[in-house]
Amino acid sequence: MVWSWLPIVLATWIPVPAPLGVPVPPDSASASKELPRIPVGHGITSLWVEGPASVSAGPEEPGQPSVELPMLCGDVTPPGRVLTLGAGARVVLVGGDLQLMSLRGPAVHRWTGDELVTVAGARPALSVVAGYREGPLVPLPPTATAAADERDRDSVALAFVAPPATALRDTRPVLRWRWSAPNGRFDVTLARAADDGGDPIIERWRALSGRSLVLWAPLERGARYRATIAVHGARALAGGESDEIAFGVLADADEAALTRSLNALREAAGRAPDVHPELQVLRARLFETYGLLADAERTWAGLALLYPEHPELNAQARRLAGAVRDQ
């Protein structure tokens, strides 16, 4: 009969952790050494956010409340922020070391700039996409919620519409342009951008009547090019309409590395039992780090169509579309 009361004694002796059903207030979320923590290499970005999740910083002035903003897909989280997830929330972060951190709510985490500290709730689940490596370029400044510069190019009489003024994978891109008049002939020149500014001409076409041109020969990988178009004839001699576009072609090594990473994302998506949109966000990031801004913009736009409840996805697409126009 002694054993009948032993569990009661043990229950009163063994310490029981406080319930984690309600996250602690962000202002009281300390980062003491006893809390679970994950070392993170330089910076974290929110790949995907589902459910109620916010990020807050300390007050700008003493005595004022902390500023709390919703977490958004694609946003970079500055150091010193507190991440608060409500019940049912799911957030996927990526660190500078390409480690994925899956957070579930309810929970509170503090990002110190070096570590992600779990203040309350479940510790993040860690994973990596085997074989995924990003390119050499740093993603553009995080302006996920800012509208892109909506300059109206429809008012331009003659303008290139393809290829985009960015990096390309295709060595045989098709030059396309718009022209406001029903008829017209055009002079098109393609030159390779040289370090000395000489820009040797690769192809030159006169009096084209269409709205597109298939290049005669494949372009060289790793090189940059400049295409110009002008109205042919007397209008051109009088200084009429013209346009110019510059672009580059990925080098062989970059194209091979990009293909490996895209295959790694495809294989990870195939193994996952559920849909993981964060893998598509990684795909957009991958394109951006190789300078393929138009491909990144199309990936974000596709996500925006699938998830209309996330307006920040469309904002990311507009950000990149504006960056392509600014090239």
C-alpha positions, 0 to 999 in steps of 0.5 A: 500500500506504500506505493499508492501514495508515492505518486502523490508525493512525487507530483508535489516534489517534481517542479512543473513548468508554467503553462504556455497557452498564453505568450508573455507580453513582448515588453517582458520577454527577456533573453536570459541564459536559461532560455532555449536559443538557436545561433543564427548566422547574420540576419533572419527573413520571414519566408512564410507567415500563417495566422496571427503573428507580429513583430515588435520593437522597444519604444522609440522614447522612454515611457512610450509603448512598444511598436507592434507590426504584423509579420509579413512574408519576405520581410527582414527582421532587425535585431532586438525584435520580439516575435509573438505568435498567436494560437494556430500561427505558423512562421518559417524563418531563414537565417543567413546560414540558410537554416530554416526555422519553423515556429508554431504558436502560441509562442514568443521569441526574441531575435538578438541579432545573433540568436533566436531565443524562445521566451515562451512556447515551443522551440522552433523546428530546424531544417535545411534544404539539402543542396540549396545554395544561393547566388553571389548577389545580396537581395535588394533592400527589404521594401516588401510593403512599399509600392513600386514606382509606377512609371507609365511606359505605355505613354512611350512611343517606342520601347523594349518590352523584352528581354528584361533589363536584368540577368538572363538564363537564355542565350537566345533571347528574343528582342521585343518592342512596342510601337504606338503607331500601326506601321513603322520600320526599325533599326536594331543594334546589339553590342557587347558591353566592353570594359573599355567602353568600346562596345563592339557590335554583334548584330545590326539590323535595318528597316525591320517591319515587325515587333520582334527579333530572333537573334542570329547567333547565341550570346556568350555566357558571362557577358553583358550586352546593350540593345538599341532600337530606333525608328528607321528613316527620316524620323530617325534622322530628325532625332525621333523615338529610340530606346535602349536596354542592357542585360547580361547572360549567366555564366556557365558556373552560375547556370549550373549552380542555379540549376542544382538549387532549383532541383533541390527545391523541387525535390524538397517539395516532392518529399513534403506531404503538405504544400509548403509555400515557403519553398516557392519564396526560397525560389524567388530569393534564389532567382534574386541572388543571381540577378534574375529579377524578372524570374523572381518577380514572376514567382512572387506574382504567382504566389500572390495569385494563389494566396490573395489574403497576403497582399505583401506577396503582390508588393514583393512582385511590384518591388522587383518589377520596379527594380527591373525598370530601374536597371 
